[in-house]
Amino acid sequence: MTNILLTGTAGFIGSNFVPYFLDKHPDYNLINLDLLTYAGNLENLKECEGNPRYKFIKGDICNRELVEFIFNEYNIQGVIHFAAESHVDNSIKNPGVFIQTNVNGTFTLVDVAQKYWMNKPFEYKKEYLNCRFHHISTDEVYGTLNETDLFTEDTPYAPNSPYSASKASSDMIIRAYNETFGLNTVITNCSNNYGPKQHDEKLIPTIIRKALNNEAIPIYGDGKNIRDWLYVLDHCIGIDLVYHTGKNSNTYNIGGRNERTNLQIVDTICSILDKKVPKEDKTSYKDLITFVEDRAGHDRRYAIDASKLENELGWKAQEDFDSGILKTIEWYIQNGK
Ligand SMILES: NC(=O)c1ccc[n+]([C@@H]2O[C@H](COP(=O)([O-])OP(=O)(O)OC[C@H]3O[C@@H](n4cnc5c(N)ncnc54)[C@H](O)[C@@H]3O)[C@@H](O)[C@H]2O)c1
């Protein structure tokens, strides 16, 4: 059996990843470290409780003593690092915790891993040869795009929010541990995810919840900001593939080639809800759309070129936005969100 440390798995993406990964790799024990901040919810992992290969530990990735204890106690042989403060709006209101968790926390984890697995720079202990650190990052590190370009792995970093700056910093720390110590690392930079278990505060759950509660649906600015949406399980499949077959030191962009403006998103969701849960007064949920003051420094467009992952590792998104959003809405309705 191989023991892998996963961080931040009580959050949105991690909690979709864990059941998928447990099922896919019967020879792995998964040790899950999560602080259960406001964004973490153990309900998200209920389906894994009782699985002898799943262990949950409540704790902070910044707590070096705890991280060292976990490496020693569980003889950790791989890390997939999801934990982060992840909401751009919160990073504008309270940037400090973003630097603490995303920068210092990532440093703590990678530094402990390097010292646990290696004798000295470029020399792994023989029982830990090839142990890998996979850092989960975002396309937001690249900044904002014009109307036509796509982010590739070679796009220069130009983060614009405290969130994306903290993620860019953490990517640089991982890069440095690869270059300086020869630690086996990979980084994945993914576009916006959607799907089951996403926190209420994010765009798609907010639209669904507000609509079903017959409340105003807030849309920033003119609603024309563009994001490239990826169904969360496609992200999980990409992570699995990169963790196992990605080239050491490489970065892989993950994106669904599903660019949508926020207005298109809200429009699609309202049209689906109009059919699935028609309002008694027969009006459309679209009447609830309300434009609110734009987010400070709001990036206009993100879009990913995922060719490297597709061509080198054979990944392809299985859902397009139309199929993924249907599944997502059904999940939120069934789960009373
Ligand atoms: N959601 C997206 O669209 C998206 C897109 C690209 C990349 N990412 C990246 O993927 C990762 C996961 O994102 P998400 O949307 O699931 O985030 P999330 O906010 O839903 O979950 C984050 C999890 O990390 C935990 N956490 C926070 N601080 C911690 C700490 N100090 N120690 C231990 N655990 C801590 C939280 O309790 C929570 O369970 C993040 O690194 C994020 O930057 C997210």
Ligand as a Chemical Component Dictionary entry (heavy atoms), coordinates in Angstrom:
data_LIG
# 
_chem_comp.id                   LIG 
_chem_comp.type                 NON-POLYMER 
_chem_comp.pdbx_formal_charge   0 
_chem_comp.three_letter_code    LIG 
# 
loop_
_chem_comp_atom.comp_id 
_chem_comp_atom.atom_id 
_chem_comp_atom.alt_atom_id 
_chem_comp_atom.type_symbol 
_chem_comp_atom.charge 
_chem_comp_atom.model_Cartn_x 
_chem_comp_atom.model_Cartn_y 
_chem_comp_atom.model_Cartn_z 
_chem_comp_atom.pdbx_ordinal 
LIG N1  N1  N 0  -12.709 26.111 -7.532  1  
LIG C1  C1  C 0  -12.122 26.411 -8.682  2  
LIG O1  O1  O 0  -12.776 26.776 -9.656  3  
LIG C2  C2  C 0  -10.613 26.260 -8.810  4  
LIG C3  C3  C 0  -10.047 26.400 -10.079 5  
LIG C4  C4  C 0  -8.673  26.222 -10.230 6  
LIG C5  C5  C 0  -7.902  25.910 -9.130  7  
LIG N2  N2  N 1  -8.474  25.790 -7.884  8  
LIG C6  C6  C 0  -7.594  25.435 -6.759  9  
LIG O2  O2  O 0  -8.012  24.157 -6.309  10 
LIG C7  C7  C 0  -7.830  24.039 -4.905  11 
LIG C8  C8  C 0  -9.131  23.640 -4.252  12 
LIG O3  O3  O 0  -10.125 24.633 -4.555  13 
LIG P1  P1  P 0  -11.608 24.515 -4.000  14 
LIG O4  O4  O 0  -12.487 25.272 -4.905  15 
LIG O5  O5  O -1 -11.917 23.091 -3.687  16 
LIG O6  O6  O 0  -11.456 25.328 -2.621  17 
LIG P2  P2  P 0  -12.409 25.358 -1.365  18 
LIG O7  O7  O 0  -12.324 26.749 -0.829  19 
LIG O8  O8  O 0  -13.756 24.806 -1.697  20 
LIG O9  O9  O 0  -11.733 24.351 -0.336  21 
LIG C9  C9  C 0  -10.519 24.634 0.287   22 
LIG C10 C10 C 0  -10.308 23.632 1.411   23 
LIG O10 O10 O 0  -9.047  23.923 2.027   24 
LIG C11 C11 C 0  -9.201  23.887 3.439   25 
LIG N3  N3  N 0  -8.212  24.783 4.045   26 
LIG C12 C12 C 0  -8.160  26.132 3.957   27 
LIG N4  N4  N 0  -7.123  26.608 4.670   28 
LIG C13 C13 C 0  -6.491  25.521 5.197   29 
LIG C14 C14 C 0  -5.338  25.349 6.010   30 
LIG N5  N5  N 0  -4.633  26.402 6.445   31 
LIG N6  N6  N 0  -4.965  24.092 6.355   32 
LIG C15 C15 C 0  -5.681  23.014 5.929   33 
LIG N7  N7  N 0  -6.785  23.118 5.160   34 
LIG C16 C16 C 0  -7.184  24.363 4.804   35 
LIG C17 C17 C 0  -10.638 24.363 3.673   36 
LIG O11 O11 O 0  -11.114 23.943 4.958   37 
LIG C18 C18 C 0  -11.377 23.717 2.514   38 
LIG O12 O12 O 0  -11.822 22.423 2.849   39 
LIG C19 C19 C 0  -7.282  25.386 -4.442  40 
LIG O13 O13 O 0  -5.888  25.286 -4.332  41 
LIG C20 C20 C 0  -7.673  26.341 -5.559  42 
LIG O14 O14 O 0  -6.754  27.406 -5.648  43 
LIG C21 C21 C 0  -9.810  25.961 -7.718  44 
# 
loop_
_chem_comp_bond.comp_id 
_chem_comp_bond.atom_id_1 
_chem_comp_bond.atom_id_2 
_chem_comp_bond.value_order 
_chem_comp_bond.pdbx_ordinal 
LIG N1  C1  SING 1  
LIG C1  O1  DOUB 2  
LIG C1  C2  SING 3  
LIG C2  C3  SING 4  
LIG C2  C21 DOUB 5  
LIG C3  C4  DOUB 6  
LIG C4  C5  SING 7  
LIG C5  N2  DOUB 8  
LIG N2  C6  SING 9  
LIG N2  C21 SING 10 
LIG C6  O2  SING 11 
LIG C6  C20 SING 12 
LIG O2  C7  SING 13 
LIG C7  C8  SING 14 
LIG C7  C19 SING 15 
LIG C8  O3  SING 16 
LIG O3  P1  SING 17 
LIG P1  O4  DOUB 18 
LIG P1  O5  SING 19 
LIG P1  O6  SING 20 
LIG O6  P2  SING 21 
LIG P2  O7  DOUB 22 
LIG P2  O8  SING 23 
LIG P2  O9  SING 24 
LIG O9  C9  SING 25 
LIG C9  C10 SING 26 
LIG C10 O10 SING 27 
LIG C10 C18 SING 28 
LIG O10 C11 SING 29 
LIG C11 N3  SING 30 
LIG C11 C17 SING 31 
LIG N3  C12 SING 32 
LIG N3  C16 SING 33 
LIG C12 N4  DOUB 34 
LIG N4  C13 SING 35 
LIG C13 C14 SING 36 
LIG C13 C16 DOUB 37 
LIG C14 N5  SING 38 
LIG C14 N6  DOUB 39 
LIG N6  C15 SING 40 
LIG C15 N7  DOUB 41 
LIG N7  C16 SING 42 
LIG C17 O11 SING 43 
LIG C17 C18 SING 44 
LIG C18 O12 SING 45 
LIG C19 O13 SING 46 
LIG C19 C20 SING 47 
LIG C20 O14 SING 48 
# 
